[in-house]
Amino acid sequence: AQCLFIAAVIAYATPWRKRLLGVVAGCACITALNVGRIVSLYFVGVHAPSLFNVMHEEVMQVALVVLSLLTFVGWMFWVERTSAEPATA
């Protein structure tokens, strides 16, 4: 998920400073989401072990990729909003 996010940020047409900021902030966000995924899988394994494989192999994988996409879209909107603001003197 992080590799897809990094590739999307690097491919986006914006100054390199904003790309670097996006990679750092986005990877931190995706890492936090991944830790949340691992914690939730732990609780699924403890309380509903029969659902663990489905949650791990199908649901959580898709959820992490979708959340990475939403992180990229959020960064993209931030870049466009900050680029449209007039510079203050």
C-alpha positions in Angstrom: 0.0 0.0 0.0 2.8 2.4 0.8 4.6 1.6 -2.5 1.4 2.4 -4.4 0.9 5.6 -2.5 4.6 6.7 -3.0 4.3 6.0 -6.8 1.1 8.0 -7.1 2.6 11.0 -5.1 5.8 11.0 -7.2 3.9 10.8 -10.4 1.7 13.8 -9.5 2.7 17.0 -11.2 3.6 19.3 -8.3 6.8 20.7 -6.8 9.2 18.2 -5.3 8.9 19.8 -1.9 5.2 19.0 -1.7 5.9 15.5 -3.1 8.4 14.9 -0.3 6.0 16.2 2.3 3.3 14.0 0.9 5.5 10.9 0.9 6.5 11.4 4.5 3.1 12.3 5.9 1.3 9.7 3.8 3.7 6.9 4.8 3.2 7.9 8.5 -0.6 7.8 8.0 -0.5 4.5 6.2 1.8 3.0 8.9 -0.7 4.1 11.6 -3.5 2.5 9.6 -1.5 -0.7 9.2 -0.9 -0.8 13.0 -4.7 -0.4 13.5 -5.2 -3.2 11.0 -2.9 -5.5 12.9 -4.6 -4.7 16.3 -8.0 -5.3 14.8 -6.8 -8.6 13.4 -5.6 -9.6 16.9 -9.0 -8.9 18.3 -10.7 -10.9 15.5 -8.3 -13.8 16.2 -9.1 -13.7 19.9 -12.9 -13.2 19.7 -13.8 -14.8 16.3 -11.0 -17.1 15.1 -13.2 -18.5 12.3 -13.3 -15.1 10.7 -9.5 -14.4 10.9 -8.5 -15.8 7.5 -11.3 -13.9 5.7 -10.6 -10.7 7.5 -6.8 -11.0 7.0 -6.7 -12.1 3.4 -9.7 -10.3 1.9 -11.3 -7.5 4.0 -8.3 -5.9 5.6 -6.1 -6.0 2.4 -8.8 -4.2 0.4 -9.4 -1.8 3.3 -5.7 -0.8 3.5 -5.5 -0.2 -0.3 -8.7 1.9 -0.2 -7.5 3.9 2.8 -4.2 4.5 1.0 -6.1 5.7 -2.1 -8.1 8.1 0.2 -4.9 9.3 1.7 -3.6 10.1 -1.7 -6.8 11.9 -2.7 -6.6 13.9 0.5 -3.0 14.9 -0.2 -4.0 15.8 -3.8 -6.8 18.1 -2.7 -4.4 19.7 -0.1 -1.8 20.3 -2.9 -4.4 21.8 -5.2 -5.8 24.0 -2.4 -2.4 25.3 -1.3 -1.4 25.9 -5.0 -4.5 28.0 -5.6 -4.0 30.3 -2.6 -2.5 33.6 -3.5 1.0 34.3 -2.1 1.1 36.9 0.7 3.8 39.5 0.7 
